[in-house]
Amino acid sequence: PCAQRGHKIREFCKSFNAETKTIEKATPIPVVITIYADRSFTFELKTPPMSFFIKKAADLKSGSKLPGRDKAGSVTKAQVREIAEAKMKDLNCDTIEAAMKMVEGSARSMGVEVAG
């Protein structure tokens, strides 16, 4: 859609690649792009989805097919804290404890047990 409206897609790609060159390959990175009337743009990189961090910590390819019944894997409280710290800037909470509860809830919904 950007190219159809006369926006500089190559310029965006170069800027995006420069910003993400230190991020591990195959990591999903949500982006918010703002395009202005003069055809300039800005973009903001967000942190990867929480499910990505949980699957990586639990060494999983996917969550449980039957969350609540079958466990797909487990993560430790230390891993939950690391994920919460990484996601903190994109979460709607004020404390690390609140962020950890959000991570734990997401883990449970994926069938991932929080151990320890």
Phi and psi in degrees as GROMACS dihedral restraints (atoms count N, CA, C in turn):
[ dihedral_restraints ]
;  ai    aj    ak    al  type     phi  dphi    fc
    3     4     5     6     1   -62.6    20    10
    4     5     6     7     1   -43.8    20    10
    6     7     8     9     1   -66.9    20    10
    7     8     9    10     1   -34.5    20    10
    9    10    11    12     1   -63.8    20    10
   10    11    12    13     1   -28.5    20    10
   12    13    14    15     1   -96.8    20    10
   13    14    15    16     1    10.5    20    10
   15    16    17    18     1    83.9    20    10
   16    17    18    19     1    18.1    20    10
   18    19    20    21     1   -87.9    20    10
   19    20    21    22     1   155.8    20    10
   21    22    23    24     1   -86.0    20    10
   22    23    24    25     1    86.0    20    10
   24    25    26    27     1   -64.7    20    10
   25    26    27    28     1   -37.0    20    10
   27    28    29    30     1   -62.9    20    10
   28    29    30    31     1   -40.9    20    10
   30    31    32    33     1   -62.5    20    10
   31    32    33    34     1   -42.6    20    10
   33    34    35    36     1   -61.4    20    10
   34    35    36    37     1   -47.3    20    10
   36    37    38    39     1   -59.1    20    10
   37    38    39    40     1   -44.1    20    10
   39    40    41    42     1   -62.5    20    10
   40    41    42    43     1   -45.4    20    10
   42    43    44    45     1   -64.4    20    10
   43    44    45    46     1   -44.5    20    10
   45    46    47    48     1   -61.9    20    10
   46    47    48    49     1   -46.7    20    10
   48    49    50    51     1   -62.1    20    10
   49    50    51    52     1   -38.5    20    10
   51    52    53    54     1   -65.1    20    10
   52    53    54    55     1   -40.8    20    10
   54    55    56    57     1   -70.0    20    10
   55    56    57    58     1   -29.8    20    10
   57    58    59    60     1  -105.5    20    10
   58    59    60    61     1     8.6    20    10
   60    61    62    63     1   -63.0    20    10
   61    62    63    64     1   -24.8    20    10
   63    64    65    66     1   -91.0    20    10
   64    65    66    67     1    -4.3    20    10
   66    67    68    69     1   -86.0    20    10
   67    68    69    70     1   138.6    20    10
   69    70    71    72     1   -54.6    20    10
   70    71    72    73     1   136.1    20    10
   72    73    74    75     1   -58.1    20    10
   73    74    75    76     1   149.5    20    10
   75    76    77    78     1    70.8    20    10
   76    77    78    79     1    12.0    20    10
   78    79    80    81     1   -86.0    20    10
   79    80    81    82     1   124.1    20    10
   81    82    83    84     1   -71.7    20    10
   82    83    84    85     1   128.7    20    10
   84    85    86    87     1  -123.9    20    10
   85    86    87    88     1   105.3    20    10
   87    88    89    90     1   -65.6    20    10
   88    89    90    91     1   143.7    20    10
   90    91    92    93     1  -134.4    20    10
   91    92    93    94     1   137.2    20    10
   93    94    95    96     1  -107.9    20    10
   94    95    96    97     1   117.1    20    10
   96    97    98    99     1  -107.4    20    10
   97    98    99   100     1   131.4    20    10
   99   100   101   102     1  -116.1    20    10
  100   101   102   103     1   123.4    20    10
  102   103   104   105     1  -111.3    20    10
  103   104   105   106     1   129.0    20    10
  105   106   107   108     1   -97.1    20    10
  106   107   108   109     1   166.0    20    10
  108   109   110   111     1   -58.5    20    10
  109   110   111   112     1   -31.9    20    10
  111   112   113   114     1   -82.5    20    10
  112   113   114   115     1    10.8    20    10
  114   115   116   117     1    72.5    20    10
  115   116   117   118     1     8.1    20    10
  117   118   119   120     1   -80.6    20    10
  118   119   120   121     1   169.4    20    10
  120   121   122   123     1  -149.1    20    10
  121   122   123   124     1   160.3    20    10
  123   124   125   126     1  -133.2    20    10
  124   125   126   127     1   158.7    20    10
  126   127   128   129     1  -145.1    20    10
  127   128   129   130     1   150.9    20    10
  129   130   131   132     1  -123.8    20    10
  130   131   132   133     1   126.3    20    10
  132   133   134   135     1   -84.7    20    10
  133   134   135   136     1   135.3    20    10
  135   136   137   138     1  -102.5    20    10
  136   137   138   139     1   171.4    20    10
  138   139   140   141     1   -79.6    20    10
  139   140   141   142     1   155.6    20    10
  141   142   143   144     1   -57.7    20    10
  142   143   144   145     1   159.1    20    10
  144   145   146   147     1   -59.2    20    10
  145   146   147   148     1   150.0    20    10
  147   148   149   150     1   -59.2    20    10
  148   149   150   151     1   -38.0    20    10
  150   151   152   153     1   -60.3    20    10
  151   152   153   154     1   -34.3    20    10
  153   154   155   156     1   -62.3    20    10
  154   155   156   157     1   -47.1    20    10
  156   157   158   159     1   -63.6    20    10
  157   158   159   160     1   -42.2    20    10
  159   160   161   162     1   -65.1    20    10
  160   161   162   163     1   -47.0    20    10
  162   163   164   165     1   -61.4    20    10
  163   164   165   166     1   -39.0    20    10
  165   166   167   168     1   -66.3    20    10
  166   167   168   169     1   -44.9    20    10
  168   169   170   171     1   -64.7    20    10
  169   170   171   172     1   -37.7    20    10
  171   172   173   174     1   -88.5    20    10
  172   173   174   175     1    -1.6    20    10
  174   175   176   177     1    57.0    20    10
  175   176   177   178     1    53.9    20    10
  177   178   179   180     1  -117.8    20    10
  178   179   180   181     1   153.7    20    10
  180   181   182   183     1   -88.4    20    10
  181   182   183   184     1   -34.7    20    10
  183   184   185   186     1  -153.4    20    10
  184   185   186   187     1   166.8    20    10
  186   187   188   189     1   -75.4    20    10
  187   188   189   190     1  -179.0    20    10
  189   190   191   192     1   -68.6    20    10
  190   191   192   193     1   144.2    20    10
  192   193   194   195     1   -73.7    20    10
  193   194   195   196     1   -24.8    20    10
  195   196   197   198     1  -129.3    20    10
  196   197   198   199     1    72.7    20    10
  198   199   200   201     1   -58.6    20    10
  199   200   201   202     1   141.7    20    10
  201   202   203   204     1    94.7    20    10
  202   203   204   205     1   -26.7    20    10
  204   205   206   207     1  -109.2    20    10
  205   206   207   208     1   -53.1    20    10
  207   208   209   210     1  -106.9    20    10
  208   209   210   211     1   136.5    20    10
  210   211   212   213     1   -92.0    20    10
  211   212   213   214     1   129.9    20    10
  213   214   215   216     1   -87.9    20    10
  214   215   216   217     1   -25.6    20    10
  216   217   218   219     1   173.8    20    10
  217   218   219   220     1  -165.3    20    10
  219   220   221   222     1  -147.6    20    10
  220   221   222   223     1   157.0    20    10
  222   223   224   225     1  -131.7    20    10
  223   224   225   226     1   155.1    20    10
  225   226   227   228     1   -91.3    20    10
  226   227   228   229     1   164.8    20    10
  228   229   230   231     1   -60.7    20    10
  229   230   231   232     1   -35.6    20    10
  231   232   233   234     1   -63.5    20    10
  232   233   234   235     1   -40.5    20    10
  234   235   236   237     1   -67.6    20    10
  235   236   237   238     1   -38.4    20    10
  237   238   239   240     1   -60.2    20    10
  238   239   240   241     1   -43.4    20    10
  240   241   242   243     1   -63.4    20    10
  241   242   243   244     1   -44.2    20    10
  243   244   245   246     1   -58.9    20    10
  244   245   246   247     1   -45.3    20    10
  246   247   248   249     1   -63.3    20    10
  247   248   249   250     1   -44.7    20    10
  249   250   251   252     1   -60.8    20    10
  250   251   252   253     1   -41.6    20    10
  252   253   254   255     1   -64.9    20    10
  253   254   255   256     1   -40.0    20    10
  255   256   257   258     1   -68.1    20    10
  256   257   258   259     1   -36.3    20    10
  258   259   260   261     1   -90.4    20    10
  259   260   261   262     1    -9.5    20    10
  261   262   263   264     1   -49.7    20    10
  262   263   264   265     1   -42.9    20    10
  264   265   266   267     1   -66.6    20    10
  265   266   267   268     1   -23.2    20    10
  267   268   269   270     1  -100.5    20    10
  268   269   270   271     1    -1.4    20    10
  270   271   272   273     1   -96.4    20    10
  271   272   273   274     1   155.8    20    10
  273   274   275   276     1   -95.5    20    10
  274   275   276   277     1    65.1    20    10
  276   277   278   279     1  -151.2    20    10
  277   278   279   280     1   161.6    20    10
  279   280   281   282     1  -103.9    20    10
  280   281   282   283     1   -23.0    20    10
  282   283   284   285     1  -121.3    20    10
  283   284   285   286     1   157.7    20    10
  285   286   287   288     1   -66.6    20    10
  286   287   288   289     1   -32.0    20    10
  288   289   290   291     1   -64.5    20    10
  289   290   291   292     1   -42.3    20    10
  291   292   293   294     1   -64.7    20    10
  292   293   294   295     1   -40.6    20    10
  294   295   296   297     1   -63.8    20    10
  295   296   297   298     1   -39.5    20    10
  297   298   299   300     1   -63.4    20    10
  298   299   300   301     1   -38.7    20    10
  300   301   302   303     1   -63.1    20    10
  301   302   303   304     1   -37.7    20    10
  303   304   305   306     1   -65.1    20    10
  304   305   306   307     1   -42.1    20    10
  306   307   308   309     1   -64.1    20    10
  307   308   309   310     1   -44.3    20    10
  309   310   311   312     1   -61.1    20    10
  310   311   312   313     1   -41.6    20    10
  312   313   314   315     1   -62.5    20    10
  313   314   315   316     1   -42.8    20    10
  315   316   317   318     1   -64.8    20    10
  316   317   318   319     1   -40.7    20    10
  318   319   320   321     1   -61.6    20    10
  319   320   321   322     1   -46.6    20    10
  321   322   323   324     1   -60.6    20    10
  322   323   324   325     1   -39.5    20    10
  324   325   326   327     1   -68.2    20    10
  325   326   327   328     1   -16.8    20    10
  327   328   329   330     1   -96.4    20    10
  328   329   330   331     1    -3.2    20    10
  330   331   332   333     1    82.1    20    10
  331   332   333   334     1    24.2    20    10
  333   334   335   336     1  -105.7    20    10
  334   335   336   337     1   124.7    20    10
  336   337   338   339     1   -81.4    20    10
  337   338   339   340     1   141.6    20    10
  339   340   341   342     1   -99.4    20    10
  340   341   342   343     1   111.7    20    10
  342   343   344   345     1  -100.9    20    10
  343   344   345   346     1   144.0    20    10
